[in-house]
Amino acid sequence: MAKLTLVPRHMSRYREIARLCIKFGRRDWVRDAGLDEVLGDEGSEQESADAEELADELEKLGPTFVKLGQVLSTRGDLLPPAYVAALERLQDEVEPFPFEEVQSILADELGVRVSKAFDSFDARPLAAASLGQVHTAVLRDGRPVAVKVQRPGVRKKVLDDLDVLDSLAELLDRHTSAGRRWRFGAILEGFRKSLLAELNYEREAQNLITLADNLGRFEHLAVPRPIGDYTSQRVLTMERIDGVKLDDVSPVVLAELDGEGLADELFEAYLSQILIDGFFHADPHPGNVLLSRHQDVHRIHLIDLGMVGRVGTQLRDQLLKLLLALAEGQGEEAARITIEASEIAEGADLDGFVGEVTERVLRYRSDRLEDLQVGQIVLEMAGEAAKHGVWVPQVFNLIGKTLLSIDHVGRRLAPRFDPNAAIRRHATRLISERMSSSLSLGEMYRSLLEASEFAQGLPARLNRLLTNLSENRLRVEVDAIDERRLMVGMEKVANRITAGLVLAALIVGAALLMRVETSFQILGYPGFAIVLFLVAAAGGFRLLWAIHRDDRLDQRR
């Protein structure tokens, strides 16, 4: 049995994770045994209670496991719905660290004391999370800002926890069927990159700039821009937004604003981020969406860009086709596109996956197409894909979770908002933008150069082709098979046929000799006939053995 390589300083972490696995890793036995029906509602209630307890335990384990829980909440293919729901509500709020440490970090990172860098700085944090906390401040030039300061020692703690998780993932992938099926190492590698990027506030500052530029054409959407001179790897200073979290907006305010228009613009912006720009804000839950009002104009602000997603060019094309297929309720087409975008495992059940996705989409459509939550169906498709041996790209789950969050935000702004109608409404623009963005200026120049080369070389190539054709020197060579192996195989077939004919002749000859009276007898039968029968039997067994031996050797090769 494989054993974990135990690092002494990680012993307490191993023990805590083992306790979690023992405590929460046995529900699948009940389900696999077919006892869910026996438990009935009691089983569902117990699962929900266990899920909430798991979320609490992850909070106690610290920032790495809080973030891991948040990532797992996007993996409906790995966890039951009750656990996904509990981890979605996982809070990342902890006790703030002392202001003295905030001052020390700011002095180290910015090179000046707080009193020199800021006109005023609120010692009480606006919010405190497991990775850092946010303070309000005013710059020397009078600009109000928000300052995010990383928690002391959090990077080392996260790196230690990631080392522990790496060893566990490697163990599971090597020695369990679940590891080979779900590839925990690949999931953890994506999680490691995302978490380490979130610990680099300079990268988050660049994310803010990129998203602000990409959303510049949307009138009612905004992203706070960072203040470069006051930003480092552990300190992020950005414009302060005087807005209210969408969760805290009163029903009276929601009734006054153009919720339908804001929801549609927000959904269009996210489609543009994912399908056109290939760069999107991956954590748009209502707490990260602020609503502000200035001179009777309401605007939506997206904050906290520690978690972002990136989509490659080819996958963007496939996602656009997928979302259009889902918006039209075409389940079979959606499944086919998903298969094209995925890695297929050996022995995958593609027909089963297509049938399951088609049935799900039809079931949604039979209710009301406008109630179909695109993000939810994308997550469910990812879950079904894994069950049938289809490995979708990791960003697939992140996109599904993002679209589901935007759907919730949209329905918060406008309860009757229909994201599927929004997809169909913006489809023409998305397709035209996708086509124009797929051919950059550099690609256009490269294509023109290749076309120029082709045009210059075409007359000479045509001249050589026509000359060879007129002089009967044109040859077509086909290298599709291995002629030597083919001839060997044909010789084997011919030899076996010949041996079979000889054996058949011996048997026929022996049968004819049985009628000839002779003094040479064996067991009362004509001796020559019996000899021929024995030779034929020996030859037959020898031929069968040779065939079996050769087939076994071919299989091994």
ABEGO torsion letter per residue (X at the ends): XBBBBBBAAAAAAAAAAAAAAAAAAAAAAAAAAGAAAAAEAAAAAAAAAAAAAAAAAAAAAEAAAAAAAAAAAABAAABBAAAAAAAAABBBBBBBBBAAAAAAAAAAAAGBBAAAABABBBABBABBBAABBBBBBBBAAGBBBBBBBBBBGAAAAAAAAAAAAAAAAAAAAAABAAAAAAGAAAAAAAAAAAAAAAABAAAAAAAAAAAAAAAAABAABBBBBBBAAABBAABBBBBBBBBBBAAABBAAAAAABBAAAAAAAAAAAAAAAAAAAGBBBABABAAABBBBBBGGBBBBBBBGAABBBBBBAAAAAAAAAAAAAAAAGBAAAAAAAAAAABBBBBGBBAAAAAAAAAAAAAAAAABBAAABBAAAAAAAAAAAAAAAGBBBBAAAAAAAAAAAAAAAAAAAABAABBAAAAAAAAAAAAAAAAAAAABBAAAAAAAAAAAAAAAAAAAAAAAAAAAAAAAGABBBBBBABBAAAAAAAAAAAAAAAAAAAAAAAAAAAAAAAAABBBABBBGGBBAAAAAAAAAAAAAAAAAAAAAAAAAAAAAAX
